[in-house]
Amino acid sequence: MKTARIFQKPKNSMQSGRSRTDSWILEFEHQKAQEPDPLTGWTGGGDTSNQVRINFETLEAAKAYAEREGYAYHVVPAPERKLKLQAYADNFR
């Protein structure tokens, strides 16, 4: 049975906006360990299911899809938002 991971897309660290961070992503985990290619040294494998990423509007929709298709899943909680409130004058201390 395939195992899926459901998580929220994290905020892009290069931008201050939080666009598209409210959607949920279902992603399949690796079924077997990846092996290095003897010729090139690149890591890979024959399992292509880990390349599939499905976006959902809500967590409930992602859970319903996984249950309907018969996938075992676990939900990774969204990271806690840390607000750093400071005054502009604090930059010059």
Buried (B, 14 or more C-beta within 10 A) or exposed (E): EBEBBBBBBEBEEEEEEEEEEEBBBBBBEEEEEEEEEEEEEEEEEEEEEBEEEBEBEEBEBBBEBBEEEEBEBEBEEBEEEEEEEEEEEEEEE
